[in-house]
Amino acid sequence: MKHQHLQQWTHLEEEPPLSEVEVLRYLNNEIIDNNEIKATLYVILAYYRIKRHPAQDDLADQFIDQAQVLAPEHPIVKELYDSVQILRGYSMLRQKTFEQWILHETDHNSAKSKKVESILADVDDLLLHWNEELAEKAVVGGNYAYVQVYQEIYSNLLLLRNKLNEARDSIQQRRITIPVIEINESIRKIVDSREELFKILPGFLTSGNKENPIEQFDQMIGLRDVKVYIKKYYHFLKYQQQRKSLGFSMVDEPGLHMIMTGNPGTGKTTIARLLAGIYYDLGILETKDVVEVNRSHLVGSYVGQSEENTMNYVKQAVGGVLFIDEAYSLKREGQTGNDYGQAVIDTLVSAMTSKDYGGKFAIILAGYPEEMRQFLWANPGLRSRFPEQNHIELPDYNTEELLEIAENAALENDFFFTKKALRAFETQIENERIDESFGNARTVRNLVLKNIFQKGASESFNDKEHWLDHMRIDEEDLQFDRGKDMEVPSPLDELHHLIGLKNIKDEVRKLSSFVRAQQKRRDEGFPVVPIELHSVFSGNPGTGKTTVADIYARILKECGLLKRGHMVVASRSDLVAGYTGQTAIKTKKKIREALGGVLFIDEAYSLHSKGRDDFGKEAIETLIDEMTKHNENLVVILAGYQYEMQQLINSNPGLDSRFKKYFHFPDYTETELLDMTVQLTLEYDYKIEEEAQRFLLEQFRQHNIRGNGRFVTNIVTEAIQFQSYRLFESGGLDGMNWLVKEDWQKAWQTIRGE
């Protein structure tokens, strides 16, 4: 099918049947025996490269040469070769200042003589670099009108040179007969043909010079709704300009000032520059210049400096656009009285409405959506200058759009992704896309450059390798942490080495196996069973809930379900504020910290209270909303005593429907407590005498140990302190690694208060 499409492509005015990346992958993956097909592929590569680098591109020249070697008589090969030669001829003509060539009858003979010599030198230079073979070949059919014009220019250059030589000969023989009218007429014909040549050259050779801002805007990836609005806005402005030319006026014009909101990397700065181009093309503004500033440029450190800074940038922007990024940082609620951001806002409002500057420049304010909304509501004077229809919200890019941006970024740097590498790159994107700070196109470009660096830093090339080797990004080039991952123990191994908790280990292993199996089914295209990850950990203090939650988070990351796999521990005080409206903000902030990992809420039952002034209910409702919003990007674990946790879950239907996994952590047995004690002392390179171990086991049997693992940690610390005291009191350090029964007896009495 690809071969058929390639054979049907016969003219450069038509778009190639394959994209540049498709051609590169095709050449990379396939063995192509048909020389004409291979030549056509090289022509397509040259086509795209010339479009990106119209002036000169060495690789494009190599591809054209290769195509000529493979199929010199192929029509598309010949057309490309001719087109490129003609473009170079046109570019040379553009470099010559024909206006200075014109002769005047009134000029003194010596001035005419000098000008004749100058023109002749330029004409000789042009003819020296003109493609003589193309200029003299027979042209068949009407598809090569630009070749005919190219040949006309060549003929006129030859004619002009003859007349100039005749003039120079007459000067040398002191007859000085210079045919001014004939020379000027030849020059005029060359200039006219040059402009005609540019108009009829294949579009891909000149598209970079013809694109207007609307066309450039259309070529941006994604932003469908924004593009629709900008086109309507463009036609409205054009309509207004036409009405003004007829003498009509409009008192309530919407103006040029614009608000752009969106997360990082959604194209705010790029669109601001294109808008400036639109304003300029329509004749609304005098230049397409954009003056880009932020708070640091505008806000001063003493009275009067902010006003001065702001007016300086307004004056720079007159005739164009003033673009203020993160505009909300100028003045936020709660800033001190010494902050001069408000002075900037007042100065901007004044400049926008003043006789000197009003209507002579456009302001574009940009930033995060929510922060910009709050900023504008806090500054009604500023808000009234930006009508609602001039507010543009730029959406985040979806995965397909980000991959397209990545492929374009790679091509701009003369690289391409193999299909497997692109799938691996998609995983890199997803790992970065965790919260609102994700940089969209900016992050993707940085990732592409990181992969290019990885490729260049890990490979060495030699002259025998194919040019494709220097452009290809393989799946292996994207694997940065292969060595590092081998050094980290598996979280499942860590779980296995924990003392006790058999039921918990079995449940976690079962869940891990289930997750991996469902992922495998998804990869194979089979239906998957929904995976419930939010959990309730119930049990007494010190039974290992926090430790297992941390391991659980890392297991989910290893399975590919969590992007970061970290754990954020929170309690009631981290979520609940003391006055209305702040609990939701506080809870959201803690949730944002946990995105891509696990939010572990200890003693979660404390959020459930019937107190009149209690804000725990607000925290629970916010938590439920955020769990729905972030879906698989957040796992929540509620922990606490078993009975109290059940009461909490029963108190809210939203909790009951979202928490399906229950893990009960039993108290440790006396044997497990002793094993934990021995293990902890070994971590510090201490040993416990057998008599001391028998003592500890007996104590664990006889007493109800509250605190479980925490009790073990406390008694080990106390025993080591008593051992140190005993040794120094006795005047020697013999047996410094041994903990004896006496040390444990005193530690027990201290901890238990006996």
TAJO-V792868 format. One record per residue. RES is the residue in one letter. PSI is psi in whole degrees, 0 to 359 (none if undefined). Layout:
RES_PSI, RES_PSI
This chain:
M_320, K_319, H_319, Q_316, H_320, L_322, Q_334, Q_349, W_110, T_349, H_143, L_345, E_342, E_147, E_140, P_150, P_346, L_150, S_168, E_318, V_320, E_319, V_316, L_317, R_323, Y_311, L_329, N_326, N_334, E_150, I_118, I_115, D_335, N_114, N_323, E_319, I_315, K_319, A_319, T_321, L_319, Y_323, V_318, I_317, L_315, A_320, Y_308, Y_323, R_320, I_324, K_322, R_324, H_74, P_334, A_300, Q_137, D_116, D_321, L_322, A_318, D_319, Q_319, F_320, I_316, D_317, Q_320, A_321, Q_324, V_319, L_317, A_76, P_334, E_0, H_128, P_317, I_329, V_314, K_320, E_317, L_315, Y_312, D_317, S_317, V_319, Q_318, I_321, L_319, R_321, G_317, Y_316, S_321, M_319, L_322, R_334, Q_343, K_139, T_85, F_333, E_327, Q_352, W_333, I_131, L_152, H_134, E_330, T_348, D_148, H_152, N_322, S_323, A_319, K_319, S_315, K_319, K_322, V_315, E_318, S_314, I_318, L_321, A_319, D_318, V_317, D_321, D_317, L_314, L_329, L_324, H_358, W_144, N_101, E_321, E_315, L_324, A_339, E_358, K_156, A_136, V_127, V_133, G_175, G_9, N_350, Y_48, A_325, Y_333, V_321, Q_317, V_320, Y_319, Q_325, E_318, I_319, Y_315, S_317, N_326, L_318, L_316, L_316, L_317, R_319, N_315, K_322, L_322, N_320, E_317, A_316, R_319, D_319, S_326, I_315, Q_329, Q_5, R_19, R_331, I_70, T_101, I_116, P_78, V_313, I_316, E_319, I_314, N_324, E_320, S_319, I_316, R_319, K_320, I_317, V_315, D_318, S_325, R_314, E_322, E_322, L_317, F_321, K_328, I_2, L_151, P_137, G_324, F_338, L_335, T_4, S_328, G_335, N_347, K_343, E_131, N_170, P_325, I_318, E_319, Q_321, F_320, D_329, Q_349, M_147, I_139, G_211, L_39, R_308, D_323, V_319, K_318, V_315, Y_315, I_321, K_317, K_318, Y_319, Y_313, H_327, F_314, L_321, K_319, Y_317, Q_320, Q_320, Q_317, R_320, K_321, S_338, L_359, G_0, F_157, S_163, M_116, V_319, D_54, E_141, P_342, G_175, L_346, H_142, M_146, I_128, M_122, T_148, G_160, N_169, P_144, G_17, T_1, G_19, K_311, T_318, T_315, I_325, A_318, R_321, L_323, L_319, A_320, G_321, I_312, Y_320, Y_314, D_326, L_355, G_13, I_321, L_158, E_333, T_166, K_17, D_141, V_121, V_114, E_123, V_166, N_189, R_318, S_333, H_330, L_318, V_126, G_184, S_1, Y_165, V_128, G_337, Q_323, S_317, E_318, E_313, N_313, T_315, M_326, N_318, Y_327, V_316, K_321, Q_327, A_351, V_131, G_347, G_220, V_137, L_115, F_118, I_109, D_146, E_51, A_330, Y_340, S_350, L_322, K_114, R_153, E_132, G_355, Q_154, T_166, G_340, N_1, D_130, Y_17, G_325, Q_327, A_324, V_314, I_314, D_321, T_320, L_314, V_318, S_317, A_323, M_336, T_358, S_160, K_326, D_324, Y_342, G_128, G_358, K_356, F_162, A_142, I_132, I_118, L_135, A_153, G_187, Y_146, P_306, E_316, E_321, M_323, R_313, Q_320, F_315, L_322, W_334, A_350, N_76, P_327, G_321, L_318, R_323, S_342, R_355, F_91, P_156, E_322, Q_348, N_20, H_121, I_125, E_120, L_123, P_161, D_150, Y_144, N_175, T_316, E_319, E_321, L_323, L_324, E_320, I_319, A_316, E_321, N_319, A_320, A_315, L_321, E_333, N_15, D_44, F_163, F_151, F_137, T_165, K_318, K_320, A_323, L_323, R_320, A_324, F_325, E_322, T_320, Q_318, I_313, E_325, N_333, E_333, R_86, I_314, D_193, E_345, S_355, F_130, G_14, N_236, A_324, R_315, T_319, V_315, R_318, N_321, L_319, V_314, L_326, K_319, N_322, I_318, F_316, Q_317, K_312, G_328, A_341, S_357, E_150, S_140, F_157, N_170, D_340, K_345, E_151, H_153, W_332, L_330, D_334, H_353, M_338, R_132, I_111, D_169, E_324, E_331, D_342, L_357, Q_93, F_328, D_29, R_316, G_321, K_321, D_330, M_337, E_340, V_127, P_149, S_137, P_330, L_325, D_319, E_318, L_318, H_324, H_356, L_146, I_136, G_211, L_39, K_317, N_323, I_316, K_316, D_318, E_316, V_318, R_319, K_316, L_319, S_317, S_319, F_315, V_313, R_320, A_318, Q_323, Q_319, K_317, R_319, R_317, D_327, E_358, G_12, F_158, P_148, V_151, V_135, P_138, I_118, E_116, L_333, H_136, S_159, V_122, F_114, S_147, G_167, N_164, P_145, G_12, T_4, G_16, K_312, T_318, T_314, V_324, A_319, D_316, I_320, Y_316, A_317, R_329, I_317, L_326, K_317, E_327, C_348, G_9, L_337, L_142, K_326, R_318, G_20, H_171, M_133, V_121, V_131, A_154, S_183, R_317, S_337, D_344, L_329, V_133, A_175, G_359, Y_160, T_138, G_340, Q_340, T_316, A_318, I_316, K_318, T_316, K_322, K_316, K_322, I_320, R_323, E_326, A_353, L_136, G_2, G_213, V_131, L_113, F_110, I_105, D_146, E_47, A_334, Y_340, S_346, L_340, H_107, S_149, K_10, G_144, R_323, D_20, D_136, F_13, G_325, K_320, E_321, A_318, I_315, E_320, T_318, L_315, I_316, D_316, E_326, M_320, T_318, K_316, H_349, N_241, E_359, N_3, L_133, V_129, V_133, I_122, L_132, A_147, G_189, Y_148, Q_309, Y_314, E_324, M_323, Q_322, Q_318, L_312, I_320, N_341, S_343, N_120, P_329, G_321, L_317, D_325, S_342, R_341, F_103, K_342, K_124, Y_126, F_118, H_127, F_106, P_160, D_151, Y_145, T_168, E_324, T_318, E_322, L_319, L_316, D_320, M_321, T_314, V_315, Q_318, L_319, T_325, L_328, E_332, Y_11, D_37, Y_157, K_152, I_127, E_153, E_319, E_321, A_323, Q_320, R_320, F_312, L_318, L_319, E_317, Q_318, F_327, R_321, Q_338, H_149, N_108, I_114, R_133, G_341, N_245, G_326, R_322, F_317, V_314, T_316, N_316, I_327, V_315, T_316, E_317, A_319, I_321, Q_317, F_324, Q_317, S_317, Y_317, R_316, L_316, F_329, E_328, S_353, G_15, G_162, L_20, D_136, G_30, M_345, N_3, W_136, L_120, V_173, K_319, E_318, D_318, W_326, Q_313, K_321, A_318, W_314, Q_322, T_314, I_318, R_349, G_31, E_none
